[in-house]
Amino acid sequence: EEWALAAKGWGTEINLVPRQDEAVAEDFKAGKCDGISVSGMRGRQFNSFTGSLDAIGAIPDLKLAVKVMQGLASPTFSKYMVNGRYEVVGVIPVGDAYLLVNDRSINTVAKAAGKKIAVLDYDEAQKIMVQQVGAQAVSADVTNFGAKFNNHQVDIIGAPAAAFKPLELQKGLGTKGAIVNYPILQVTGNIIIRPDKFPAGFGQKSREWVSGQLPRAFTILGKMKADIPQKYWMDVPAADKPGYQKLMRESRINLTQRGVYDKRMMKLLWQFRCKQDAKNFECGLQDENYK
């Protein structure tokens, strides 16, 4: 709503239509609306560059996510924001995604084998990764994955801290479950428009405005994580972390080779990670330094 209000100042009247389902992407494609706000995974079909921000392990923490998103609002990246008839006019953080397990004994990747994991229908990456760990994929969407976990139809889900309270995920965790305190990816939101329906220059103004809201979003998301009772968190032993990092990196490279993730974004995020921590093992490797 604040965004729509700001848009008035750029000479654009925006009529917001609240929708719970993500089928809104189909309506957008069919030209029934001029813009949408959807998850980055859902938005990937409209722009693979911004749609790859949520690549597995590509942005290790929310602080870096905000830095990356602020960088993307620079006019330097405006050409990457337009893809055919579509333009991304805002990228917002929804937070680190964590794995929630209904039993604390599922504390290694090997133990996830044979378990049921909810995967979002439209995200190829999730399906492929679940296959790789030998788990069973159970089809879900954003409106029902929480209920599937709470009703014990699945053993594992991935979700940001922001989903914990509204989806009442403590029901699925019960007394034996846990949230694995190791971010696997960044959940993002995209505002996407048909630029021909908006005044020239609208996209850049919008991206800069959204970028200005990011520090506030960072604070709100941090509080949502802090509000989750401590008893639910399960820490990953420091000795196991490099192994997980390597595993996620291999998955990410594999998915990029398959065309799921965008090479330009993967290279950019590799550069951001190595700027943040130059001593990291991956910084001497060139696999993600795509040409």
Order of alpha helices (4+ residues) and beta strands (2+ residues): alpha-alpha-beta-alpha-alpha-alpha-beta-beta-beta-alpha-beta-alpha-beta-alpha-beta-alpha-beta-alpha-alpha
